[in-house]
Amino acid sequence: MSAIHVTQLTFFTLHAPFDRMERAHQMWLLEHLRLAYYAKGEKLAEPSQGVADRFFIIKQGLVQGERQGSAGDAVVELHVGESFPVGALLARRAVSSAYRAVEDVFSFELSAEDFHTLLDMSLVFKDFCTRRIAALFDQSNQVIQAQYAQAANEHQSLSSPLSDVIRRTPVSCAPDTSLQDALTLMRDGHVGSMVVVDTANKPVGIFTLKDLLGRVVLPGLSTARPISEVMTPEPLSLPPGALAYEAAMAMARAGFHHVLVTGSDGALQGILSERDLFALQRVGLRQISMALRRAESVDALALLGKEIRSLTHNMMAQGVAAEQLTLFISTLNDLLSARLIELECRASGLIGTEIYEGMCWLVMGSGGRFEQTLYTDQDNALIFAVPDGMTADEVRMQLLPVALRVNQAMARCGFPLCTGNIMASNPQWCLSLEEWQNVFARWVDQGSPEALLRASIFFDFRALAGQRRMAESLRNWLSQYARDNTRFLHQMAANAIRNRPPLGMVRDFVLNDANRLDLKFNGLTPFVDAARIFSLAAGVTHTSTIQRLRLSAESLHIPSVEVEAWINALLFIQMLRLRHHYEVSVHQTDAGSGELDNLIEPALLNELDRRILKEAFRQARKVQARLTLDYQL
């Protein structure tokens, strides 16, 4: 397999549905793809081009689908790993929207003929396409709820499958139904949306009250026109087994108010609105995500940062599980940070330069692992390409002032400056790809235990904004470089087992002088450290702790039941930590601000929580025992 194919295969294993396809089908896909480039503003596909002749998979950049006749009114936003136009290809028709590159876009393309061949070859791909899922959240993020009293399903939460959340039969009509008749049905059904279905009851579009204003009333269209002329085609849909939090994230990413629920045959089963998912919340996820993308000042982003925390509080009150909640927080913080970086780069005159086109902002630590909580400081860095005729130092001198502006602005938005100065404004962490490789090579080949202890969070890096290919290149290189260095992995493992879980020989827990223990350092860190080592040893490129544990298990011959026990323990400790942050932050609302910590008093927990926490720490000991055995420590 060529190096190009290895890189491309790595890309596809990160995105649904390609990550679940058989290897033979993945390889067939790689052989039949072509890579295309589209400059900012250029159209990838539009209705006037006739029957859709290509299947697009976004490798880099952002694409907006705009309905013809409503310039600038985005129907859908498509991000890296997402694909289109599935509906048009299946129906062998022209696209209904004009797809335009919002920024420079690299796209994998498959001919229509090969698209239909792949449909016949791969059941996974066919299932994905026939259900028309335009944007899936990472399917490998499975929901695991901690087994404790409050996890009983006494009320609906974002952990519920969509089949349990549906409360009404969807109102639907045929594509040739007049607007007048459709609106009458909506009025009589007391609903704000109409699903347009074909003769097989499969959704082909959706029409909402917002569409009524923007596409009918203001343009002055007659209500005798068929609804198919003003509906939004290819509506977002999910299967009934998908979880409510997946629907919420899909709405946030696509900018929609509704998601349809369709069966395995593609037939309509239900519809959910944002109001259904967030009935108890004052702030909507979609509103925040859209506001973050459109914010034009640091002050506006700072206010939105407060709304993120408010939304998080409401989710906590609903009982949202730890895995989903940290993912929500990390996703929204990503949107805020990415917009802030864009604004500061623009204010600094960096956008449009060759340096800007070759830089990538990295996030590390809990941010890199998608495990942020209510309190998170900054752990970030920069990686950049060196343009012809320049040196790395010359590029660095131009980037550092901008990075300082970004770090300071992030602090204004609620992300404290890193006390260890692990930030992009530190010249030590603003490096070219070659320089980063040299740094990691020194850590891997020559790093002392103390140096590796300080450097551990750097191995959790991921791209946040800019040219993600830079981070992907570094990650792929590091994955190959580190996995076979037994000395390095041995030292990392020795460091990891030094932090023993706080279990006492006589008393339940080993506590500090204030009778408290640190849930992050003593509880979560043993799992995070072990997962990092397992992933490096197995060549796994994911940064999420849960993904690292699961994906490393097979190649390292760790029984899945053992891994799932570790994950359950990790999630329970994370839940306690989030609950502690929530309770402290609520108490601080009137008393004034103060830093959140990770210190709890086990004596204040109820008996069941104390028992499960003890078992969770036992699982931390077991994961360290696995390291001790594997590396003969």
N, C-alpha and C positions, 0 to 999 in steps of 0.2 A: 504494500500500500504506500503510495507516495505521501510526502510530508503535507502536501496540499489537501489530500483526501483525509489524512489524520486530523488536520485542523478543522475541516468541514464537518467530519463525523462528530468531533467534539461539540461543535455548534449544535448539531441536530439532536444530540443526546441531552441537550439542556432544554429543549422546547417540545411541547405537545403538538401534534400526536406522534411526532417522529421519534421521541424518546422511547415510546412503547412498541415501535415497529420491530419486526424481526431484523436481525443483522443483514440477512441477504437482501431484504427489501430496502434497507437503508443504503446498502452499497449500490443497488440498482438505481436508486434515486440519485446518488452522487454522480454516477456515470452519465446520467441524462440531463443534469442541470447545466445551465450556463449562468455566469455572473454578469450582471449589468449594473451600470452606474447612471444615476439621474441627478442632475444638478438641482439645487434649491429652486423651487417654483416650476420645475418641469413636470409634465403629466406622464404618469405611467400607463394609464388606461382611461378611456372616456367612451361614452355611448356612441359617438360618431364613428368610432373605429370598427363598428360592426360586431359580429359574433366574437365573443372573448376567445382569444387564441393562446393565452398564457396563464399559468398559475404562478403567483408571486409569493415569495417568502422573504420577509424583510431581514436582511443580515445586519444592516446598520442604518440608523437614521429614523425619521418619523414621517409617516404618510397620512394624509387626511383624505377622506372620501367626501366630496362635495356634491350634493344633488344638483343636477343641471337646472339652471335658471335661478339658483339661489347662491350666487357667488359669495364665498366667504362664510357661508353657513355650513359648518362641518357636520356631516352626518355621522362620521366615525373617525376615530383616531387609531391608527395601527402602529404598533411598536415592534421592536426587535423580536423576532421569532414568530410573529403573527403572519397570517397568510390571507390572500384574497385573489379573485372574486369567486368563491366556492359556488354560490347560488347561480351565477351566470354560466359557469362552466358546466354545472350539472344540467342546467336547462338548455344548454347550447344556444345561448342568446347573448346580446350585448350587455355590458355592465349598465347599471342604472345610475351610477354616480361617476363623477370624474375624480380619479385618484391622483393627487398631486403631492410632490415631495415638499415637505415643510422645511426640511434641511437636506443637505447632501445625503443621498440614499444609495446604498449598495443592496441589490436584490438578487436572490437566486430565482431563476425562472425555469419553469417546466412547460413544455408545449402542451396544448390541449389534448393532443393524441396520447402523449405519455401520461398526462394526468388521468385519463380514463383507463389506461393500461394499469397504472398503479392502483386505481380503485378496485380493479378486478383481482389484483395480486394480493393486496394487503387488507385484511378484514379490519385492522385497527384504523387504517387510513380511511376506509370506506365508512366506518362507524362515525368517525370524526366529521367527515364531510356531509354525510346525510343528516346528521343532527345539526349541522350549520353552526357550530360553536366558533364564533369569530375570535374570541379571546378567552383562553383558559388560564386560570391561575396555575402556578406550578403544581402539576398533578401529584408529584411525589411528596408534597406536603400533606400528609395524612393527619386527620384530626385524632389526637389521643388525649382524652380527658383524664385528669388525675382521679384516682379512685378514693374519693372522700365524700363525706355526707352532702356537701353543698353541690356536688356534681350530679345529684339525682335530678332527673328532668321534671322538676315540679312546675316549670314554666318554659315557654318557648325562648330559645336563645339563638344566637348565630351559629351554634353548633348543630342545630336541627337540620335534617334533610329537607329539601324543598317540598317534598311530598307531604311533610307534616305542617308546613307553614301555609300552604295554599288554603284559603278560606272561602273561595267562591269560584263558581264556574265561569270561565272567561266568555265574554260577549264577542261574537265573531260574525263575519259576513263574507260574502264572495267578492272577488276583485271588481266585478261589474256593478256592484251595489252603488246606487247614487249616494252622494254626500248627504242629501236630505234624509234618505231612509236610514243611513248609518247614524246620523246625529239623533234621529228619533229613537233608535235602538239604544244609544248611549244614555239618552235622557231617561228612558223607561227603565233601563237597567241600573241607573244611578252609578255609572262608571265614567271615568275620565279617559278611557282608551278603548280602541276598537282593534281587534286582531283580524287581519285579512287572511283567509285560508283558501286553499284550492279545493278541488273536489274530494281529495283524500284527507281533508282536515289538516293539512300541513301548512304551517304559517308561511306566507309569502311577503307579509308586510305588517306594519302597525301604524295606527293613526291616533294622535292624542289631541287634547284641547290646545296644547301649545302649537301643534301643527295647524289647527283650525285658524288661529290668529295669524300665524306667519305665512301660511300657504294658501289660505282661502279668503279670509276677511280682508286683510290688507291689500293683496293683489286684486281683490274684487272678482274672484271666480264665482261662477254660478254653482249653486248647490245641486244642480242637476247633473254635474260632471261625475264620472265614476270615481270611487274612492281610490282606485289603483293609481290615479294620476297625482295624488297628493300624499300618499302613504310613504313611510320610510321602509324601503325594501330590505330584505335579508335581516330581519330583527334578531337581536341577541337571544340565544336560547341555551338552556342547560338541561341535563337529564334530571328526573325526579330524585335520584340518589345524591345529587350534588348538595353541598351544604350551603346554608344561608350566607355564611361569610364569603364563600366563593362567588355567590351572586352579587354581594355587596362590592367586592373587589372588581368584578367584571364591569359593574355599572360605573364605578369610579374611574376605571381605566378608559372605558369607551365613551364616557360622558352621557350615558343614557339614564332615563328615569325608570325604565321597566326592563324586566327580563322574562322571557317566556319559558315555560316548562314543557318539554316535549319528550315523548316516549322513544323507545328504541326504533320504532317505525317512522319517527319524525312527526307523528300526529300530535296536535296540541292537547295538553292536559291541564294547563293552568297558566296564570300570569301573576307576577308579583311586581309591586311598585316599590320605590324607595321608601315610601311611607309605611308599607307593610313590614319592611325589614327594620326600620328605625322608628317605630311608632312611639317609643318611649324617649326618643332623643330630641333635644332642641336643635341640634346641629346635624346636618346631613353630610354623609361622606362625600357624595358627588359634589355638593356645593363647595366643600372645602377643597377638593382636588382641582376643580375647575378654577376656583379663586386663586389657588397657588400658581397655576399655570399662567394666569393673567395678571398677577400682581406686578406693579410697576415701581415699587419702592421697598426699601428695607423695612420701613415703618409698617407698611401694609403686611409684609411677611411676618413681622414680629407679632402683629395682632392675630394673624392666622395661626401662628405657633400656639397662642393661648387657646384658640378654638380647637386645635388638635388635642390639647390637654383636656379641654372640656368634653370633647367627643369621647376621649379615652375614659374619663370618669363615668360617662353615661354607659359605656360598654361594660365597664367594671360592675356597675350597678345591675346590669342585665345578666351578669354571670358569664360573659364571654370567656372561653377557655384561653389558657396562657399562650398556646402556640399561635392561635389566630390573632390574639391581641398584640403580641410583640411584632407579628407580621404586619398588622395594620399600622402600628406606630412607625415601624421602620419604613414602610411604603410611603406614608405621608411625609415623614421627615426627609425621605429621598426627594420627593417632589419639591418640598420647600427649599432644600439645600441646592438642588439643581437649578431652580429658578434664581436663587440668590447668586449663585456662581455666574449665571448668564447675565444678570443685571450688572454685577461688578465688572465683569469682563467688558461689557458694553461701555460702561462709564469710563473704563480705563483705555478705551480705544483698541482693545486687543482683538475683538471680533473682526473677522475678515482677514486677519494676518495669517501668514504661514505658520507662525508659532501657535496660534490658537487652533488651527486645523490639526496640529500634531500633538496636542496635550490631552491628558486624561486625569481627572480628579479621582483619587482613590479614597475609599473609606475603609477603616479597619476596626478591630475590636468587635464590640457588640453590634455596631452598625454594619460591619463587613459580614457578620453572621446573620443578619436580619433578626436580631434578638434585643432590640432596644426597648427600654421601659420608659416610665414617666420621667426619669432622671437619666440623662446621658450627656457626657461631655464630648469634646471633639477629639477624634483620633483620625487624622487624615494626612494625605500626602499627594504629591504630584509626580506623574511620569510623563516624559515628553520626548518627541522626536527632535533630532538636530537637523535643521535645514542645511542644504548645501551652502558652503561658504561661511558657516557660523560654527562656533564652538559651543559645547555644553554650558560653559560658564557664561557666555554671552546670552544664551537663551534663559538661563537661570536668573540672570540679573533683570531681565524683563518680566519674568513670571513672579518673582518674589514680592514686589510691591502689590501686585494684584492679589496674590495669595494672602497677604497680610490684611488687605481690605476685606476679603472673604471671611477670614477667621474672625476678625473684629465684628463684622456684620452678623455672623452666626452666633456670636456671643450675645448680641443684642436680641436675637431671636430665641434665646433660651437655651443655647448650647454652650455651656461654660468652656473657656479656654482650657486646653489640656495642661495640667500641672507639670507633666513630664515633657512638655513642648514637642509632643509628637503631632506636628501640624505642618501643613504644606508651606507655611511661611518660614519654616526653619530650613535653611539651606541644606541641612543634612538629609532632609526628606523631600527635596525637590530635585529629582534626578532624571537623567536620560535612561532609556531602556538598558543600554549597556552598563551604565553606572549601577542601576538596580540589580542587574545580574551579578555584578561584581560584589555588591553588598551581600546579597543572599549567598553567593558562593563562599564568601569569607565566613559567614555564620555557619554554613553547612560543613565546610572543610576544616575550619580552624577555630570556630567559636567556643569559648569557655562556657561552662555551665551557667555562670553569672550573666554572661553576654546573651546567651540563648534565652535565659529567663526574662530578660528585659525586652528581647526581640520577638517573643512568642506571638504577640498580637499582630505583628507585621505579616505573619503567614495566613492571616484571615482577610487579606485585602480583597476588594472587588471594585469594579468600576462604578462610579456614581454619575459622572458627567463627562462629556468630551468624547474623544476617540477610544471607544471601548476595545478596539482591536489591540491597543497598546497593553492594556491589562490582560487581555486574553493571551497575548503572546508571552507575557511574563509568567502568567499562571501555567501555561503549557510547558514552558521551559523549566520552571521550578518543579513541576510535577515529575518530570523526567530526571532532573538533576538530583533531587533529594531522596527519591524512593530507594535507591540502592546504596546509600551511604549509611552503613550500619553504625559507625561511630556517632554520627550526628543524631540518628534516631535513638540510640542508646542514651545519649546525654539528655535529649528531650524527655525521654521516659523517666530518667533518674530525677530530673527536675519535677516532673509531674507528680511523682509519688511522695515528694517531700511535704506536700500540702495534704496532711491527713484529715479525713472527715472528723468532726468534733464529737466522736462517740467516746463516752467514758467507760472505764472498767467497772466502776461501782455505780455512779450516777448515770442517768440517761445521756447527758450531753456534757461536753467540756466547754465551760463558759468563761467569758472574760470577767474582769473585776466588777462589772456592772450587771453580771448575770445575763449577758446577752451573747449571741453568736452571730457571725457574719454569713448571711445566706449566699452572697455572691462568692466571696473568697473561699469559704469552707464548704459550701454546698454545690454551687454551679461549676466552679472552676475545675474540680476533678474530672467532671464529664467533658467540659470544653477542651481541656488539655489532652485527655485521652483521645477524643474524637479527632483532634488536629493531628496527632501522631499517627493514628490509624489511617487517616486520609493521605498523609504524606507517604506512608509505607505502601499503600494500595494504589497510589497514583490517582486518587479521586480529586477532582477539581472543584467540587462544591465547597462552599464556605459555611453553610448552615450546620450547626452541631448535629441536629437530628439527621439531616441528609448524609453527613459524613459517617455517622454510626451505621446507618442502614446500608449505604452503598459500599462501605469497606468490609462489611461483615462476611460476604461470600468469599472474596479473594483471600481474606485472612482466616477463613474457616471458623468464624465465631457463630455459634448457633443463634438463629433469629429470635428464639424465645429469650435468650440472654440479653440480646440487644434491646428488645422491646421492654424488658424489665428496667434497663438503664434509662430508656427514654421516658417511661412512666415516672420514674424517680425524678429525673431532670425536670419534667413538666410540673410535677407537684411542687418542687422547690421554687421554680419560677413563678408558679401561681401564688405561693406564700409571699414571695418578694413583691409581686405586683400588688397584692392586697395590702401589704404593709405600706407601699408607696401611696396607694390610693387613700388609705386611712389617714396617713400623716399629712398628705397634701390637702385633704378636706379640712382637717383641723387647723391648717395654716391659712385657710382662706380669709378668715377674719383677723387672725393674729399677725399676719404679715408673712413675707416670704422667708424661706429658710431652706438649706440644702437637705435633700432627701438622703437617707442612708440605707444600708442593707442589714442593719442590726435589729434583731428581734429578741424578745424574752420568751423562751419556750414555755415558761410557767404561765404565760397569759393565753396560750393556745388551749383549745378544748382538748379533751383526752384523745379523741380520734385523730385530730391533726398531729398531736405529739407522737402518737404511735406510728402514723404514716411517715412523719418526718424522720423518725428513728430508722424505719425501714429504708427510706430514701438514702440516708447516709450509709446504711449497710450496702446498698447497691453501689454507692460511690467507692466503698472499700473493694467491692468485687471488681469494678472496672480497673482499679489500681492493681488488684491481684493479677488481672489479665496482663497488664503491662509488665509487672514483675516477672511473670512466667515467660512472656514472649521475649523479654530482653535480659533475662537471667540476672536480675538485679538483687 
